[in-house]
Amino acid sequence: MKVLGLDFDERPIPLFDENWDAAIAEVSPSKKVPCLVDGDLTVWETMAIMEYLHDRHPDAGVWPADLATRAVARSAANEMHGGFGALGDAMPMNTRKRLPGRSRTDGCLKDIARVQ
């Protein structure tokens, strides 16, 4: 939304805070982020948020205007979001730890090659 220049209020919720569960439960039915609250509507999950923003702001450029280019962009985004299970299992995102070279399994390396 920042990149698109859309006006919004951000509500950071500290991830490793003792109040995390209560704070996230106030806004997200899945208790996960990201979560978009637009008036009385709550949209959670990254791809659902992207589709909602595309529908709500059709001229903002959420997705490419060209149909074929948009289809490829959506395919790549969904693959990044829902695919690459071996990579996610072997190298989960944790910005608080540094684990160089950990879990370079065959499946993980195949996923990395696909991303590249």
Z-matrix of the N, CA and C atoms (Angstrom, degrees):
N
C 1 1.448
C 2 1.529 1 109.58
N 3 1.346 2 116.87 1 -34.33
C 4 1.458 3 119.69 2 175.38
C 5 1.522 4 110.18 3 -63.45
N 6 1.331 5 116.55 4 -46.83
C 7 1.464 6 121.30 5 -178.74
C 8 1.518 7 111.07 6 -61.35
N 9 1.310 8 117.46 7 -36.79
C 10 1.463 9 122.20 8 -179.10
C 11 1.525 10 112.95 9 -80.84
N 12 1.322 11 117.08 10 -8.55
C 13 1.460 12 120.72 11 -179.70
C 14 1.516 13 113.22 12 74.62
N 15 1.333 14 117.24 13 24.44
C 16 1.457 15 121.38 14 179.25
C 17 1.520 16 109.94 15 -84.47
N 18 1.308 17 116.24 16 138.02
C 19 1.456 18 121.95 17 -178.98
C 20 1.527 19 109.57 18 -77.08
N 21 1.328 20 116.51 19 129.85
C 22 1.461 21 120.49 20 177.80
C 23 1.523 22 109.13 21 -161.36
N 24 1.305 23 115.17 22 161.91
C 25 1.457 24 122.10 23 173.97
C 26 1.520 25 107.71 24 -106.99
N 27 1.299 26 116.20 25 127.18
C 28 1.457 27 121.46 26 179.51
C 29 1.520 28 109.15 27 -95.32
N 30 1.319 29 115.42 28 136.75
C 31 1.468 30 120.71 29 177.74
C 32 1.524 31 108.62 30 -120.94
N 33 1.315 32 116.17 31 90.80
C 34 1.471 33 118.43 32 178.29
C 35 1.527 34 110.77 33 -66.51
N 36 1.316 35 115.52 34 138.95
C 37 1.461 36 121.67 35 175.47
C 38 1.524 37 106.03 36 -124.81
N 39 1.334 38 117.85 37 112.14
C 40 1.470 39 120.62 38 -177.69
C 41 1.525 40 111.50 39 -57.19
N 42 1.325 41 116.11 40 124.54
C 43 1.461 42 122.24 41 -173.13
C 44 1.524 43 113.40 42 -65.82
N 45 1.304 44 118.09 43 -43.53
C 46 1.462 45 120.55 44 -175.04
C 47 1.529 46 110.87 45 -103.66
N 48 1.313 47 114.81 46 42.70
C 49 1.458 48 121.96 47 -178.35
C 50 1.525 49 108.90 48 -106.10
N 51 1.306 50 117.06 49 148.32
C 52 1.473 51 120.43 50 -179.36
C 53 1.522 52 112.89 51 -63.28
N 54 1.332 53 117.28 52 -19.74
C 55 1.462 54 121.42 53 -179.73
C 56 1.524 55 113.55 54 -95.61
N 57 1.332 56 117.74 55 7.10
C 58 1.467 57 122.39 56 -175.99
C 59 1.529 58 111.94 57 -53.74
N 60 1.300 59 117.98 58 -53.59
C 61 1.470 60 121.09 59 -175.46
C 62 1.518 61 112.24 60 -56.84
N 63 1.298 62 117.39 61 -47.17
C 64 1.466 63 120.98 62 -179.16
C 65 1.519 64 111.07 63 -67.98
N 66 1.325 65 117.09 64 -41.76
C 67 1.474 66 120.93 65 -177.40
C 68 1.517 67 111.48 66 -67.31
N 69 1.319 68 118.35 67 -43.84
C 70 1.468 69 120.42 68 -178.14
C 71 1.526 70 110.85 69 -72.27
N 72 1.329 71 117.27 70 -32.94
C 73 1.463 72 120.69 71 178.57
C 74 1.532 73 111.79 72 -63.69
N 75 1.324 74 117.70 73 -25.43
C 76 1.467 75 121.39 74 178.82
C 77 1.525 76 112.22 75 -67.60
N 78 1.331 77 117.33 76 -27.01
C 79 1.471 78 119.80 77 -173.99
C 80 1.519 79 114.78 78 -120.02
N 81 1.321 80 118.46 79 -27.18
C 82 1.461 81 120.37 80 -172.49
C 83 1.518 82 112.24 81 -120.11
N 84 1.342 83 117.69 82 117.62
C 85 1.468 84 119.91 83 179.87
C 86 1.528 85 112.60 84 -64.11
N 87 1.333 86 117.56 85 -25.52
C 88 1.460 87 120.68 86 178.83
C 89 1.526 88 111.96 87 -89.21
N 90 1.324 89 116.59 88 -8.37
C 91 1.470 90 123.54 89 -174.59
C 92 1.520 91 111.14 90 58.99
N 93 1.328 92 115.35 91 34.26
C 94 1.463 93 122.15 92 177.26
C 95 1.520 94 108.62 93 -131.18
N 96 1.309 95 115.18 94 163.64
C 97 1.458 96 121.74 95 174.88
C 98 1.522 97 108.15 96 -119.25
N 99 1.301 98 118.02 97 154.40
C 100 1.455 99 126.84 98 3.30
C 101 1.524 100 112.08 99 -78.61
N 102 1.308 101 113.22 100 162.78
C 103 1.455 102 121.89 101 177.60
C 104 1.519 103 107.30 102 -146.00
N 105 1.317 104 116.80 103 131.74
C 106 1.456 105 122.01 104 -179.38
C 107 1.522 106 108.68 105 -111.71
N 108 1.326 107 115.75 106 125.56
C 109 1.461 108 121.58 107 175.77
C 110 1.519 109 106.55 108 -111.00
N 111 1.329 110 115.60 109 119.24
C 112 1.465 111 121.99 110 179.78
C 113 1.519 112 107.45 111 -125.21
N 114 1.324 113 116.01 112 94.24
C 115 1.468 114 120.07 113 -175.56
C 116 1.508 115 109.72 114 66.40
N 117 1.329 116 116.41 115 -124.66
C 118 1.464 117 121.55 116 179.86
C 119 1.524 118 112.85 117 -86.55
N 120 1.313 119 116.36 118 -3.75
C 121 1.470 120 121.02 119 -177.24
C 122 1.520 121 110.88 120 -97.96
N 123 1.332 122 116.44 121 134.45
C 124 1.452 123 122.43 122 173.56
C 125 1.525 124 108.13 123 -117.15
N 126 1.325 125 115.84 124 128.54
C 127 1.461 126 121.57 125 177.89
C 128 1.525 127 106.84 126 -122.69
N 129 1.322 128 117.33 127 124.98
C 130 1.453 129 121.51 128 179.47
C 131 1.518 130 107.94 129 -121.59
N 132 1.284 131 115.61 130 164.27
C 133 1.458 132 125.39 131 -175.36
C 134 1.528 133 110.07 132 81.67
N 135 1.297 134 114.71 133 129.68
C 136 1.458 135 122.73 134 -173.61
C 137 1.525 136 113.66 135 -52.83
N 138 1.316 137 117.55 136 -49.93
C 139 1.467 138 119.53 137 -175.00
C 140 1.526 139 111.30 138 -69.55
N 141 1.318 140 117.93 139 -35.57
C 142 1.465 141 120.44 140 176.35
C 143 1.527 142 110.25 141 -64.93
N 144 1.324 143 116.50 142 -38.85
C 145 1.463 144 120.53 143 177.53
C 146 1.531 145 109.82 144 -63.93
N 147 1.321 146 117.30 145 -44.36
C 148 1.470 147 120.42 146 179.20
C 149 1.530 148 111.10 147 -60.31
N 150 1.319 149 117.33 148 -44.48
C 151 1.464 150 120.49 149 -179.86
C 152 1.529 151 110.74 150 -65.79
N 153 1.323 152 116.54 151 -40.55
C 154 1.462 153 120.19 152 178.11
C 155 1.525 154 110.44 153 -62.12
N 156 1.324 155 116.84 154 -45.90
C 157 1.465 156 120.15 155 179.46
C 158 1.526 157 111.25 156 -63.13
N 159 1.325 158 116.66 157 -37.01
C 160 1.468 159 120.55 158 177.03
C 161 1.532 160 110.38 159 -62.14
N 162 1.322 161 116.68 160 -44.35
C 163 1.461 162 120.67 161 179.41
C 164 1.530 163 111.67 162 -68.98
N 165 1.312 164 116.44 163 -39.94
C 166 1.472 165 121.56 164 -175.98
C 167 1.521 166 112.76 165 -74.78
N 168 1.332 167 116.26 166 -32.10
C 169 1.469 168 122.18 167 -177.23
C 170 1.531 169 109.12 168 -130.86
N 171 1.322 170 117.66 169 69.81
C 172 1.468 171 120.65 170 -172.90
C 173 1.524 172 114.77 171 -61.11
N 174 1.315 173 118.40 172 -22.89
C 175 1.462 174 120.49 173 -179.29
C 176 1.523 175 112.69 174 -97.38
N 177 1.317 176 118.43 175 4.46
C 178 1.465 177 121.48 176 -176.41
C 179 1.526 178 113.06 177 -79.52
N 180 1.322 179 117.41 178 -17.13
C 181 1.459 180 119.77 179 179.99
C 182 1.515 181 114.07 180 83.53
N 183 1.332 182 116.29 181 31.41
C 184 1.462 183 119.01 182 176.77
C 185 1.521 184 109.48 183 -58.67
N 186 1.315 185 116.87 184 -49.00
C 187 1.460 186 123.86 185 175.66
C 188 1.525 187 108.47 186 -116.83
N 189 1.322 188 117.74 187 155.48
C 190 1.473 189 119.93 188 177.50
C 191 1.532 190 111.51 189 -58.71
N 192 1.323 191 115.88 190 148.84
C 193 1.465 192 120.95 191 -179.14
C 194 1.525 193 112.10 192 -70.51
N 195 1.317 194 117.90 193 -37.68
C 196 1.462 195 122.43 194 -178.68
C 197 1.531 196 109.96 195 -68.79
N 198 1.330 197 116.18 196 129.79
C 199 1.467 198 122.08 197 -175.25
C 200 1.530 199 112.68 198 -56.80
N 201 1.333 200 117.25 199 -48.95
C 202 1.471 201 120.19 200 -177.42
C 203 1.525 202 111.01 201 -66.26
N 204 1.323 203 116.97 202 -42.46
C 205 1.463 204 120.98 203 178.95
C 206 1.523 205 110.38 204 -64.96
N 207 1.324 206 116.36 205 -39.38
C 208 1.465 207 121.31 206 177.86
C 209 1.525 208 110.55 207 -63.67
N 210 1.328 209 117.84 208 -41.14
C 211 1.464 210 121.29 209 179.72
C 212 1.532 211 110.92 210 -62.97
N 213 1.335 212 116.84 211 -41.90
C 214 1.464 213 120.35 212 178.22
C 215 1.532 214 110.12 213 -67.01
N 216 1.332 215 117.18 214 -41.70
C 217 1.467 216 120.48 215 178.50
C 218 1.520 217 111.21 216 -61.53
N 219 1.322 218 116.70 217 -42.47
C 220 1.467 219 120.06 218 179.18
C 221 1.522 220 110.68 219 -67.27
N 222 1.315 221 117.11 220 -38.85
C 223 1.469 222 120.32 221 177.63
C 224 1.520 223 110.71 222 -61.36
N 225 1.329 224 116.81 223 -47.26
C 226 1.467 225 120.81 224 -179.44
C 227 1.528 226 111.07 225 -64.46
N 228 1.323 227 116.79 226 -42.73
C 229 1.464 228 120.33 227 -179.17
C 230 1.528 229 110.90 228 -64.96
N 231 1.327 230 117.18 229 -41.98
C 232 1.461 231 119.79 230 179.05
C 233 1.519 232 111.40 231 -68.34
N 234 1.325 233 116.99 232 -36.34
C 235 1.461 234 119.24 233 176.65
C 236 1.528 235 110.18 234 -64.29
N 237 1.321 236 116.78 235 -42.94
C 238 1.466 237 119.95 236 177.73
C 239 1.526 238 110.66 237 -62.92
N 240 1.319 239 116.69 238 -38.81
C 241 1.460 240 120.98 239 -175.81
C 242 1.529 241 112.38 240 -75.40
N 243 1.311 242 117.05 241 -42.73
C 244 1.453 243 120.03 242 -171.92
C 245 1.518 244 115.56 243 -111.66
N 246 1.316 245 116.71 244 -8.00
C 247 1.456 246 119.89 245 -177.13
C 248 1.521 247 111.85 246 -102.09
N 249 1.312 248 114.38 247 -161.09
C 250 1.460 249 122.11 248 175.19
C 251 1.523 250 112.08 249 56.94
N 252 1.330 251 115.10 250 46.82
C 253 1.459 252 120.70 251 -178.25
C 254 1.515 253 113.30 252 -61.26
N 255 1.335 254 117.31 253 -41.16
C 256 1.468 255 119.72 254 -179.61
C 257 1.523 256 110.94 255 -64.09
N 258 1.329 257 116.39 256 -40.39
C 259 1.468 258 120.87 257 178.29
C 260 1.529 259 110.53 258 -63.92
N 261 1.327 260 116.30 259 -46.16
C 262 1.463 261 120.24 260 179.79
C 263 1.521 262 112.72 261 -63.83
N 264 1.336 263 116.59 262 -37.63
C 265 1.463 264 120.03 263 178.95
C 266 1.525 265 111.31 264 -69.68
N 267 1.332 266 116.44 265 -41.95
C 268 1.463 267 120.62 266 -175.81
C 269 1.522 268 112.99 267 -79.17
N 270 1.344 269 115.60 268 -33.16
C 271 1.460 270 119.55 269 -175.33
C 272 1.520 271 110.68 270 -135.23
N 273 1.330 272 116.58 271 69.70
C 274 1.463 273 119.17 272 179.77
C 275 1.530 274 110.08 273 -66.18
N 276 1.318 275 116.04 274 150.68
C 277 1.460 276 119.25 275 179.95
C 278 1.523 277 109.59 276 -72.77
N 279 1.300 278 115.09 277 120.31
C 280 1.451 279 121.49 278 174.43
C 281 1.520 280 106.53 279 -146.04
N 282 1.317 281 116.36 280 99.47
C 283 1.457 282 120.66 281 -175.47
C 284 1.525 283 112.65 282 -75.02
N 285 1.326 284 117.27 283 -4.87
C 286 1.467 285 120.52 284 179.55
C 287 1.524 286 112.28 285 -93.03
N 288 1.328 287 118.23 286 -8.67
C 289 1.462 288 121.35 287 -179.08
C 290 1.518 289 110.06 288 -124.30
N 291 1.305 290 115.11 289 152.92
C 292 1.453 291 121.30 290 174.21
C 293 1.522 292 106.87 291 -122.17
N 294 1.329 293 116.26 292 116.74
C 295 1.465 294 122.28 293 -175.76
C 296 1.532 295 109.88 294 -130.72
N 297 1.327 296 118.73 295 65.42
C 298 1.469 297 120.21 296 -175.59
C 299 1.527 298 112.17 297 -61.62
N 300 1.326 299 114.85 298 134.27
C 301 1.456 300 121.37 299 176.40
C 302 1.508 301 116.07 300 74.40
N 303 1.311 302 117.95 301 5.51
C 304 1.469 303 121.38 302 -177.49
C 305 1.522 304 110.72 303 -72.43
N 306 1.297 305 116.08 304 135.66
C 307 1.469 306 123.33 305 167.77
C 308 1.520 307 114.56 306 60.37
N 309 1.283 308 117.89 307 42.90
C 310 1.477 309 120.08 308 177.20
C 311 1.526 310 109.47 309 -82.24
N 312 1.319 311 115.30 310 72.58
C 313 1.457 312 121.68 311 179.48
C 314 1.521 313 109.80 312 -77.03
N 315 1.319 314 116.30 313 165.47
C 316 1.464 315 119.90 314 177.74
C 317 1.526 316 111.21 315 -58.21
N 318 1.335 317 116.29 316 -44.79
C 319 1.465 318 120.11 317 179.42
C 320 1.514 319 111.95 318 -63.19
N 321 1.311 320 116.12 319 -41.26
C 322 1.462 321 120.69 320 178.56
C 323 1.524 322 110.50 321 -62.52
N 324 1.323 323 117.71 322 -45.17
C 325 1.466 324 121.34 323 179.89
C 326 1.525 325 111.34 324 -65.08
N 327 1.328 326 118.00 325 -34.04
C 328 1.479 327 120.66 326 175.40
C 329 1.518 328 110.62 327 -66.13
N 330 1.327 329 116.69 328 -41.19
C 331 1.477 330 119.99 329 176.81
C 332 1.527 331 111.22 330 -63.20
N 333 1.332 332 116.60 331 -42.37
C 334 1.467 333 120.45 332 179.10
C 335 1.526 334 109.94 333 -61.62
N 336 1.314 335 117.05 334 -42.33
C 337 1.472 336 120.81 335 178.54
C 338 1.533 337 110.46 336 -62.58
N 339 1.304 338 117.32 337 -39.16
C 340 1.474 339 121.19 338 178.99
C 341 1.525 340 110.73 339 -64.75
N 342 1.335 341 116.98 340 -42.07
C 343 1.460 342 120.54 341 178.24
C 344 1.525 343 109.61 342 -61.12
N 345 1.318 344 116.11 343 -44.33
C 346 1.472 345 119.53 344 -179.10
C 347 1.509 346 111.35 345 -67.54
